[in-house]
Amino acid sequence: MKMSKQTNNTPTEIPRYWDTFLDAPPKDNFQESAKVILLPIPYDSTTSYKGGTRHGPKAIITASKQLEDYDLEFDQEISEIGIYTSPEIVPNISGPKAMVNRVKDAVRSISNKHQLVGLLGGEHSITIGAVQALRETYTDLTVLYLDAHADLRDTYMGSRWGHASVARRIHEMCPILEVGVRSLSVEEKQFTTDTKIDIFFWPQKQANSKKHPRPTRADDDDDDKPGPASGWPQEARPSPPPRARPPRSHIIRSGGTPPHSD
């Protein structure tokens, strides 16, 4: 008996979501050839008001599917430079210091002068380990810290490694330039006076001014409206006058859910 020939009508290419930044397909998600490496860190341990920063990396990646790849400032398809989305780092919940060390090891393993490393957080404390690792690659490292809070407490809620002490720990490692600060404690204000740390208060002018090479970190904590998922809410203020933006190519974002997860 002659069998009828079956026709395969399955499309050659079926559209899929890849769970990567800008929805890059596997053929474009190679670490070795990428110019940018994104490291998702769903950490949420030292937030002191509301939790939820652990959902930040997934939310950022999901939202990135809606972005246009073309960028007006660079006049090119940003995805063409190669953006590798790393698998998520599993949090170490034994303590903040242990998580700092885990982040340091993770960033150290991918840090080099030929690829830009970006952290998708996650709460602010992940920044400490990243700076520790990046200092080994960049000896002239300086951190640009955009935040509504100073984060300069020596300790907070019994820990030196929580979200409210991030800038203090960074200051102990390398120069730091804080921009947009409008909320701080008496202890932190005294510390800025004693150390003459470079800080731009909002909307006042900076206390000190120096040239700083290689800025490495920016957060969206200086947003003017508190967000529903804010881990440390800051009251809304009238919008400040327009100000110059840092070059986008020099920003590493580590904030969680907007506008602030700490």
C-alpha positions, 0 to 999 in steps of 0.5 A, spaced: 500 500 500 502 506 497 503 511 503 501 518 502 507 523 503 506 528 509 507 535 509 511 539 514 508 545 515 512 547 521 515 554 520 523 554 520 523 560 525 518 560 531 519 567 535 521 566 542 523 570 548 530 568 550 530 572 557 536 576 556 537 583 555 534 586 549 531 579 548 538 577 544 537 570 541 542 565 543 547 566 537 548 573 539 549 571 547 556 570 547 561 572 553 567 572 549 565 576 543 561 581 547 563 588 549 558 588 555 557 583 560 551 584 564 550 580 571 544 579 574 544 579 582 537 578 585 539 580 592 534 582 597 537 582 604 539 588 608 533 593 605 530 596 611 523 598 609 520 594 603 523 588 600 522 586 593 529 588 590 530 581 588 525 582 583 529 587 580 534 584 575 528 580 572 524 586 571 529 590 568 531 584 563 523 583 561 522 591 560 528 591 556 524 587 551 520 593 549 526 597 548 528 599 541 535 597 539 537 603 536 540 609 540 540 616 537 546 618 541 550 613 538 547 613 532 547 605 532 544 599 534 546 598 541 545 590 541 550 590 535 556 591 540 555 585 543 551 584 550 552 578 554 546 576 559 550 572 564 546 567 568 543 570 575 548 569 581 545 565 587 544 569 593 548 567 599 543 569 605 548 567 611 550 574 611 551 581 608 559 580 608 558 573 605 554 576 599 559 581 598 565 576 597 560 572 592 559 578 588 567 580 588 568 573 586 563 573 580 565 580 578 573 578 578 572 572 574 569 577 568 573 583 569 577 585 564 579 592 560 576 590 554 569 589 556 564 593 560 561 590 566 554 591 569 550 589 575 543 588 575 540 589 582 538 587 587 540 592 593 545 597 593 550 592 598 552 588 591 556 594 589 561 593 595 564 587 592 563 589 585 568 595 587 573 591 590 573 586 584 574 592 579 579 596 583 584 590 581 583 591 574 583 599 574 588 602 579 585 609 578 578 607 579 573 612 582 566 611 583 560 616 581 554 615 586 548 618 584 543 617 590 538 621 594 541 618 600 548 619 602 549 611 604 555 613 609 553 610 615 559 606 618 554 601 621 546 600 620 542 595 623 548 592 626 551 591 619 557 594 616 555 591 609 548 593 608 545 598 604 546 604 608 553 603 608 555 602 601 558 609 600 562 609 606 565 602 604 567 605 597 570 611 600 575 606 604 577 603 597 577 609 592 575 616 591 567 617 590 563 622 587 556 623 590 551 627 586 544 628 588 544 627 595 538 630 599 537 625 605 542 624 610 543 623 618 547 627 623 553 622 623 553 622 615 553 630 615 559 630 620 563 625 616 562 629 609 565 635 613 571 631 616 573 627 610 571 633 605 568 627 601 566 630 594 558 630 594 553 634 590 547 636 595 541 637 591 539 642 589 546 645 592 552 646 589 558 641 591 562 641 597 569 640 593 570 639 586 576 634 583 577 631 577 575 623 577 577 618 572 573 612 570 566 613 573 563 606 575 556 606 578 549 610 578 543 609 581 536 611 580 535 613 587 535 621 585 528 620 582 523 626 584 517 621 586 517 615 591 516 609 587 511 603 590 516 598 591 521 603 594 525 599 600 527 606 603 522 611 600 524 619 599 519 624 599 518 627 593 520 634 591 519 639 586 523 637 579 530 640 579 533 644 573 535 641 567 543 638 569 548 635 564 548 627 564 554 623 565 556 619 558 552 613 558 558 609 556 561 610 563 555 608 567 554 601 570 547 601 573 546 597 580 539 599 582 533 595 583 526 597 582 525 604 581 526 609 584 530 606 590 530 599 593 534 601 599 
